Amino acid sequence: LAAGRQDEAEPALERLLEINPREAYAWGLLGAIRVRRGQPAAAREAFARAHELDRRNPQYLNLLGVAEAELGRVDAGIAQVRKALRLQPDHAEAHYNLGKMQVKRGDLSAALASFKRAVALEPRYPGARYYYGKTLTELGQCEAAIAVLEAAVLDEPANEWCPIQLARAVRSTRGAPAAIDVLERAAARMPKSALVRRSLAHALLAAERYAEGWREYLHRAVV
């Protein structure tokens, strides 16, 4: 599984669990594969079984919550993640997942607190600073969002999503030219990023810089 060979890992885990159905870690790994396959109901079953066998492991509750949310049961997902956080209050991933579920429920203020906590615990947790900055922007706290996202861009220059969200926050407070500058610098760092080039094209076209915008738009599928 660590080598990315989940097609081989899944039958191996299933065979292992036929031999020893009380192996909690194997149930957890099987659930992770099922999440990746877009099978939340099967993932929920696996994580629930892992939790039954190892009730002191907060990660199984955290992932059970993710599966519940993927099934559309957001409140049930939040409840499971909160249980995980009672077992391990410094669980950055659980705070991050809680924030995403709170966004789904429309509670941006609560989500902001969750993302802030996740970033404080583990700044490089995938997506944490992006969602923290995005939520700050949506709540109208654009300067705070800019500070968070600028730090993320400096720390992770190959991250595609953070400069795009940074440009949105910058546009709200400093105007389109400043936002375009953010995206141009990102495109210079990541010339093969279709995502960044497409965002730059849209920003240029919206600013009526058509020749540059269409030229960038042609690069939207450079990867």
Salt bridges, closest charged atoms under 4 A:
ASP7 OD1 - ARG37 NH2 2.80
GLU8 OE1 - ARG5 NH2 2.84
GLU10 OE1 - ARG37 NE 2.89
GLU14 OE2 - ARG34 NH2 3.90
GLU18 OE1 - ARG15 NH1 2.92
GLU52 OE1 - ARG49 NH1 3.39
GLU68 OE2 - ARG44 NE 2.82
GLU68 OE1 - ARG73 NE 2.73
GLU70 OE2 - LYS104 NZ 3.81
ASP75 OD1 - ARG105 NH1 3.15
GLU138 OE2 - LYS134 NZ 2.58
GLU143 OE1 - ARG174 NH2 2.91
ASP155 OD2 - ARG124 NE 3.17
ASP155 OD2 - ARG129 NH2 2.92
GLU156 OE2 - ARG129 NH2 2.55
ASP181 OD2 - ARG185 NE 3.04
GLU184 OE2 - ARG209 NH2 3.66
GLU212 OE2 - ARG209 NH2 2.83
GLU216 OE1 - ARG197 NE 2.59
